[in-house]
Amino acid sequence: MNNKFHLKAKKSLGQNFLKDKKIIDKIIKAGELKKGDIVLEVGPGKGHLTQRLLENDIVLFAVEKDKRLYDFLEEKFQKEIKEKKFFLIKDDVLNLDFGNLGLKNQKFKIIANLPYYITGLFISKTLENKIVPSLMVLLLQKEVVERVTDSEKNKKENIFSLSIKVFGKAKYIITVSKKLFKPVPKIDSAVLQISDISKENFKKNNITEQEFFEFIKSAFSNKRKQMLKNLSLKYNKEKLVKIFDQMKIDQKTRAEDLNLEIFLEILKRYYD
């Protein structure tokens, strides 16, 4: 069947196919699937993960950009499509409107094996969308997962890690050796779980998403400079100094040394 559809990975689309059963099982487990769950799979590839997902009595949507793979999956899962257990969509996930899938008033989860080059854009577009999933399981570059989780290698924050943690809990699930992919990529991957996704941090601190993202971008605008100096280029320095003193934050502190809770408290006081 593979030969019929000429399913060689396309370098231009960043395709690397995973078929290792143990890793697929770990991804499934991280998805915390329950009967009747609605799941959106991004980048189903040759359908190895898709097959396992469908064994869990869920409703599955899958988005595939590559016409060859779309045609292959349409034939492979024609029974599940006919039974309305599986909805296959040919589109670029970056253009996808979750509302058009009928997910506006539904809880749903995302499980994705993303091309490395769209990782950041996909995550930010998904979490900043009006309709957000309740949980995401993403197969990403290992170094990216280390950057957004509190791993031993990463004890400092960055714009990307804060941009994820403000929406949900980030957890490192498992390392995935590059040898388990075909073709073999240059670097190892890892599975990231983002759970309890919501916009609650903005509501309870009475700030907008725009205010939060503009603030952290300013705080990290020059990594070598102290955070207060970076922020003072755009925000009221006198007000910031007062907040820093109240919160007992050293004025020489760099942005990477403060956690999400401290950033939210500074913002809350600034806009109060």
C-alpha positions in Angstrom: 0.0 0.0 0.0 2.9 2.4 0.8 4.4 1.8 -2.7 1.0 2.7 -4.3 1.0 6.1 -2.7 4.8 6.7 -2.9 5.1 7.5 0.8 8.7 8.6 1.0 9.2 11.4 3.6 9.2 14.9 2.2 12.2 17.0 3.5 10.3 20.2 2.5 7.5 19.4 4.9 9.9 18.4 7.7 8.5 14.8 7.7 10.0 12.1 10.0 7.9 9.0 10.5 7.7 7.3 13.9 6.4 3.8 14.3 8.0 2.6 17.6 5.2 0.9 19.6 6.6 1.7 23.0 6.9 5.4 22.3 3.4 5.5 20.7 2.0 3.8 23.9 3.7 6.5 26.0 2.1 9.2 23.9 -1.3 7.6 24.2 -0.9 7.3 28.0 0.1 11.0 28.2 -3.1 11.8 26.4 -5.1 10.6 29.4 -7.8 9.3 27.0 -11.3 8.5 28.1 -14.2 7.0 26.2 -15.9 9.6 24.0 -13.0 12.1 24.1 -12.6 14.3 21.1 -9.0 14.3 19.9 -7.3 16.3 17.1 -4.2 14.6 15.7 -1.8 16.9 13.8 0.5 15.2 11.3 -0.8 11.7 11.3 1.8 10.6 8.8 1.3 6.9 7.9 -1.2 6.4 10.6 0.7 4.4 13.2 -0.4 6.6 16.1 -3.8 7.1 14.4 -4.5 3.4 14.6 -3.7 3.3 18.3 -5.8 6.3 19.0 -8.8 4.8 17.3 -8.5 1.7 19.6 -9.5 3.9 22.5 -13.2 4.5 21.6 -12.7 8.2 20.9 -13.8 10.6 18.2 -10.7 11.5 16.2 -10.0 14.4 13.8 -6.7 14.4 11.9 -5.2 17.2 9.9 -2.8 16.2 7.1 -1.2 18.7 4.7 0.4 16.2 2.3 -2.0 15.0 -0.4 -0.2 11.7 -0.7 -0.6 10.9 3.0 -4.1 12.2 3.0 -5.1 9.8 0.2 -3.3 6.9 1.9 -5.0 7.6 5.2 -8.4 8.0 3.5 -8.1 4.5 2.1 -6.5 2.9 5.2 -9.2 4.2 7.5 -12.2 4.1 5.2 -14.2 2.0 7.6 -13.6 4.4 10.6 -14.4 7.4 8.3 -17.7 5.7 7.2 -18.6 5.0 10.8 -17.9 8.7 11.7 -15.3 7.8 14.3 -12.6 9.4 12.2 -12.7 12.7 10.4 -9.8 13.4 8.0 -9.0 16.9 7.0 -6.6 18.0 4.2 -5.2 21.4 5.4 -2.3 23.2 6.8 -2.9 23.1 10.6 -1.6 26.7 10.9 -4.6 27.8 8.8 -7.1 25.6 10.7 -10.0 27.2 12.6 -11.0 25.0 15.5 -14.5 26.5 15.5 -15.1 25.2 11.9 -14.5 21.6 13.3 -17.5 22.0 15.6 -15.2 22.3 18.7 -16.4 25.7 19.9 -18.4 24.3 22.9 -16.6 21.0 23.2 -13.6 19.9 25.3 -11.0 18.5 23.1 -7.3 17.3 23.2 -4.5 17.7 20.7 -1.9 15.0 20.0 0.8 16.0 17.5 4.0 15.0 15.8 5.1 18.4 14.6 7.6 19.3 11.9 10.3 21.1 13.8 10.1 24.3 11.8 6.5 25.1 12.9 6.8 24.1 16.6 6.8 27.6 18.1 4.2 29.1 15.8 1.8 26.1 16.2 2.0 26.2 20.0 1.5 30.0 20.2 -1.4 30.1 17.7 -3.1 27.2 19.5 -2.8 28.5 23.0 -3.7 32.1 22.1 -6.8 30.9 20.1 -10.2 31.8 21.5 -10.9 28.0 21.6 -8.2 26.1 23.4 -7.7 22.3 24.0 -7.8 21.0 27.6 -4.6 19.0 27.0 -1.8 18.7 24.4 0.7 16.0 23.8 3.5 17.1 21.5 6.4 15.3 20.0 9.1 18.0 19.7 12.9 18.6 19.6 14.3 17.4 22.9 16.0 20.8 23.6 12.7 22.6 23.1 11.0 20.3 25.7 13.9 20.9 28.1 13.5 24.7 27.7 9.8 24.7 28.6 9.9 22.2 31.5 11.7 22.3 34.8 14.3 19.8 33.8 17.7 19.4 35.4 19.3 21.0 32.4 17.0 24.0 32.5 16.5 26.0 35.7 16.0 29.3 34.0 12.9 30.8 32.4 12.6 32.2 28.8 9.8 33.7 26.7 8.8 30.4 25.3 8.6 28.6 28.6 6.5 31.4 30.2 4.3 31.5 27.2 3.3 27.9 27.7 3.2 27.8 31.6 0.8 30.8 31.7 -1.8 28.5 30.0 -1.1 25.1 31.6 1.3 22.7 33.3 4.2 21.6 31.2 5.6 18.1 31.8 8.5 16.2 30.2 7.2 12.7 29.4 10.0 10.7 27.6 13.1 11.1 25.4 12.7 9.7 21.9 15.9 8.7 20.2 16.4 10.0 16.7 17.1 6.4 15.6 13.4 5.6 16.0 12.4 7.9 13.1 12.6 7.3 9.4 14.4 9.2 7.9 16.7 9.7 10.9 16.7 13.4 12.0 19.9 15.1 13.3 18.7 15.4 16.9 16.7 13.5 19.5 13.1 14.4 20.3 11.0 14.3 23.4 7.3 14.1 24.3 5.8 17.2 26.0 2.5 17.1 27.8 0.7 20.4 28.5 -2.3 19.8 30.8 -5.0 21.9 32.6 -5.0 24.4 29.7 -7.0 27.5 30.4 -7.0 31.3 30.3 -7.5 31.4 34.1 -4.2 33.1 34.9 -5.3 36.2 32.9 -8.7 36.4 34.5 -7.6 36.0 38.1 -4.8 38.5 37.8 -7.0 41.0 35.9 -4.6 41.3 32.9 -5.0 40.7 29.2 -3.0 38.2 27.1 -1.6 41.1 25.2 -0.4 42.9 28.4 1.3 39.7 29.5 3.1 38.9 26.3 4.2 42.5 25.7 5.6 42.6 29.3 7.6 39.4 29.1 9.0 40.4 25.6 10.2 43.6 27.1 11.6 41.9 30.2 13.7 39.6 27.9 14.5 42.1 25.3 18.2 42.1 26.2 19.2 38.9 28.1 22.4 40.3 29.5 20.8 43.4 30.9 18.9 43.6 34.2 15.2 43.1 33.9 14.4 46.5 35.4 16.5 48.3 32.8 14.8 46.4 29.9 11.3 47.2 31.3 12.1 50.8 31.9 12.5 51.4 28.2 8.7 50.9 27.8 7.2 51.0 31.3 7.1 53.5 34.2 10.4 53.0 36.0 9.3 54.6 39.3 6.2 52.4 39.5 8.3 49.3 38.7 10.9 50.2 41.4 8.2 50.5 44.0 6.7 47.1 43.0 10.2 45.5 43.1 10.8 46.9 46.6 7.4 45.8 47.8 8.0 42.2 46.5 11.6 42.2 47.7 13.0 41.6 44.2 16.6 42.7 43.7 16.8 45.5 41.1 19.7 43.7 39.5 17.7 40.6 38.8 17.6 39.2 35.3 14.2 38.1 33.8 15.3 34.5 33.4 15.6 34.1 37.2 11.9 34.9 37.9 9.2 32.3 37.7 5.7 32.7 36.2 4.0 33.5 39.6 6.3 36.4 40.2 5.8 37.8 36.7 2.0 37.6 37.1 2.2 39.3 40.5 4.3 42.2 39.1 1.8 42.7 36.3 -1.2 42.5 38.6 0.3 45.3 40.8 1.4 47.4 37.8 -2.0 47.5 36.2 -4.0 47.6 39.5 
